[in-house]
Amino acid sequence: MESKFAAPDGLWIIDAKGKTVYVNEDMADMLGTTSSDLLGTDSFMFVYPEDIDAAKLLFAAKAAGSRAPFHFKLRRVDGHPIWADVQATPMRNAAGQFIGIVGSFTVSELQTK
């Protein structure tokens, strides 16, 4: 029997400093690269310079515990934009300290300018 739920296009796990800890092949494909090339990279490399402040605000909100989904433009390795619908969940260790974010990314049907 086929699932009624579609799997997210991409899975991206970043640490508390914004570095890539894990990325699946779908996410790497969305960004125009490979999962092995993404490991250890700064996730903010995939944000346009004019969107860095907005990305840092979203990151801070996640660190503070926000689980709200968002729509965001990413910058592929080739420089082209790709809009994604993102569900990012903060991760905490046993002591309750923020240790990173697990994000599922789906290419958005709404490609905004």
C-alpha positions as a Python dict, from the first residue, in 0.01 Angstrom:
ca = {
    (1, 'M'): (0, 0, 0),
    (2, 'E'): (133, 345, -96),
    (3, 'S'): (173, 607, 175),
    (4, 'K'): (-62, 906, 169),
    (5, 'F'): (223, 1128, 281),
    (6, 'A'): (493, 1258, 47),
    (7, 'A'): (848, 1244, 177),
    (8, 'P'): (1021, 1581, 203),
    (9, 'D'): (1255, 1657, -86),
    (10, 'G'): (1546, 1729, 140),
    (11, 'L'): (1671, 1664, 491),
    (12, 'W'): (1938, 1896, 631),
    (13, 'I'): (2079, 1885, 984),
    (14, 'I'): (2294, 2174, 1100),
    (15, 'D'): (2468, 2228, 1431),
    (16, 'A'): (2436, 2524, 1669),
    (17, 'K'): (2696, 2715, 1466),
    (18, 'G'): (2515, 2661, 1135),
    (19, 'K'): (2752, 2393, 1002),
    (20, 'T'): (2616, 2098, 804),
    (21, 'V'): (2620, 1777, 1005),
    (22, 'Y'): (2403, 1567, 772),
    (23, 'V'): (2229, 1617, 440),
    (24, 'N'): (2052, 1362, 223),
    (25, 'E'): (2099, 1332, -154),
    (26, 'D'): (1765, 1504, -227),
    (27, 'M'): (1878, 1814, -36),
    (28, 'A'): (2217, 1808, -206),
    (29, 'D'): (2042, 1785, -545),
    (30, 'M'): (1824, 2085, -455),
    (31, 'L'): (2142, 2282, -386),
    (32, 'G'): (2320, 2151, -697),
    (33, 'T'): (2596, 1959, -520),
    (34, 'T'): (2664, 1630, -341),
    (35, 'S'): (2599, 1531, 17),
    (36, 'S'): (2969, 1462, 77),
    (37, 'D'): (3062, 1811, -47),
    (38, 'L'): (2807, 1967, 190),
    (39, 'L'): (2933, 1803, 510),
    (40, 'G'): (3093, 2062, 736),
    (41, 'T'): (2992, 2359, 520),
    (42, 'D'): (2834, 2672, 662),
    (43, 'S'): (2462, 2661, 584),
    (44, 'F'): (2462, 3039, 534),
    (45, 'M'): (2671, 2985, 218),
    (46, 'F'): (2343, 2887, 52),
    (47, 'V'): (2171, 3216, 130),
    (48, 'Y'): (2194, 3527, -87),
    (49, 'P'): (2386, 3814, 78),
    (50, 'E'): (2074, 4031, 91),
    (51, 'D'): (1889, 3754, 280),
    (52, 'I'): (2157, 3682, 544),
    (53, 'D'): (1992, 3898, 811),
    (54, 'A'): (1656, 3726, 758),
    (55, 'A'): (1825, 3384, 769),
    (56, 'K'): (2003, 3471, 1094),
    (57, 'L'): (1673, 3585, 1248),
    (58, 'L'): (1512, 3254, 1149),
    (59, 'F'): (1810, 3065, 1294),
    (60, 'A'): (1783, 3260, 1621),
    (61, 'A'): (1410, 3189, 1638),
    (62, 'K'): (1479, 2817, 1597),
    (63, 'A'): (1748, 2834, 1867),
    (64, 'A'): (1487, 2995, 2092),
    (65, 'G'): (1248, 2706, 2027),
    (66, 'S'): (1030, 2813, 1732),
    (67, 'R'): (886, 2526, 1529),
    (68, 'A'): (698, 2747, 1281),
    (69, 'P'): (739, 2651, 914),
    (70, 'F'): (867, 2909, 669),
    (71, 'H'): (918, 2981, 297),
    (72, 'F'): (1273, 3078, 202),
    (73, 'K'): (1492, 3139, -103),
    (74, 'L'): (1813, 2936, -115),
    (75, 'R'): (2114, 2992, -340),
    (76, 'R'): (2222, 2686, -534),
    (77, 'V'): (2593, 2621, -597),
    (78, 'D'): (2544, 2746, -956),
    (79, 'G'): (2405, 3075, -816),
    (80, 'H'): (2045, 3015, -919),
    (81, 'P'): (1765, 3066, -667),
    (82, 'I'): (1537, 2793, -542),
    (83, 'W'): (1244, 2858, -312),
    (84, 'A'): (1169, 2601, -45),
    (85, 'D'): (900, 2536, 209),
    (86, 'V'): (1085, 2450, 526),
    (87, 'Q'): (989, 2273, 846),
    (88, 'A'): (1283, 2315, 1083),
    (89, 'T'): (1283, 2171, 1432),
    (90, 'P'): (1530, 2276, 1700),
    (91, 'M'): (1738, 2001, 1860),
    (92, 'R'): (1839, 2008, 2226),
    (93, 'N'): (2069, 1785, 2428),
    (94, 'A'): (1971, 1616, 2757),
    (95, 'A'): (2059, 1935, 2948),
    (96, 'G'): (1822, 2137, 2728),
    (97, 'Q'): (2095, 2323, 2540),
    (98, 'F'): (2035, 2408, 2173),
    (99, 'I'): (2258, 2187, 1958),
    (100, 'G'): (2119, 2243, 1610),
    (101, 'I'): (1829, 2217, 1371),
    (102, 'V'): (1673, 1933, 1172),
    (103, 'G'): (1509, 2071, 862),
    (104, 'S'): (1293, 1916, 594),
    (105, 'F'): (1288, 2112, 267),
    (106, 'T'): (1037, 2082, -12),
    (107, 'V'): (1076, 2271, -338),
    (108, 'S'): (798, 2526, -326),
    (109, 'E'): (534, 2543, -594),
    (110, 'L'): (535, 2917, -519),
    (111, 'Q'): (855, 3045, -676),
    (112, 'T'): (871, 3408, -565),
    (113, 'K'): (1091, 3667, -732),
}
